[in-house]
Amino acid sequence: MSASTFWFLAVGGAAALTHLAVFSLTQHRMWPELANALGFCIAFFVSFAGHRLLSFKDAATSVATSLGRFAVTAVAGFASNELVFVLLLRRLDWPALLALVAALVFAAGQTFVLSRFWAFRR
């Protein structure tokens, strides 16, 4: 396993845990879809900082360029996350936390490919 892959998984895990923690703390106070969005917003900063400093520290792009590209990448990942989350939660009646975990896993692959080959291009 390359160092980049290791750090991507570690940072992604930290961001996913942040997302899950925010969701768990807020889901009973708002619609689950909004709790998911709030978790995403907070985890975004964990993810960007970790990926920029660790996963893709040899990026050939400026921080501003990487941030803009990563924002597009993250929003695309969140769109697929929210789509899967709503499908599992509302259509298949999965428990909210299980639906979110499945949605996070689904979006992770897409985020890696876009991050590696575009947002933090080497």
Long-range contacts (C-beta under 8 A, 24 or more apart in sequence): 4-55, 4-56, 4-116, 7-50, 7-51, 7-54, 7-55, 8-51, 8-55, 8-112, 8-115, 8-116, 10-50, 10-54, 11-46, 11-47, 11-50, 11-51, 11-54, 11-55, 12-47, 12-108, 12-111, 12-112, 14-46, 14-50, 15-43, 15-44, 15-46, 15-47, 15-50, 16-43, 16-104, 16-108, 18-42, 18-43, 18-46, 19-43, 19-100, 19-104, 20-97, 20-100, 20-101, 20-104, 23-96, 23-97, 23-100, 24-97, 27-96, 27-97, 32-85, 32-89, 32-96, 32-100, 33-82, 33-85, 33-86, 36-81, 36-82, 36-85, 36-100, 36-103, 37-78, 37-82, 39-100, 40-74, 40-78, 40-81, 44-71, 44-74, 47-74, 48-74, 51-115, 51-120, 52-120, 55-115, 55-120, 56-115, 56-116, 56-119, 56-120, 56-122, 58-122, 59-120, 59-121, 59-122, 60-121, 60-122, 61-119, 61-120, 61-121, 66-119, 66-120, 69-118, 69-119, 69-120, 70-115, 70-119, 70-120, 72-114, 72-119, 73-111, 73-114, 73-115, 73-118, 73-119, 74-111, 76-110, 76-111, 76-114, 77-107, 77-108, 77-110, 77-111, 77-114, 78-107, 80-106, 80-107, 80-110, 81-106, 81-107
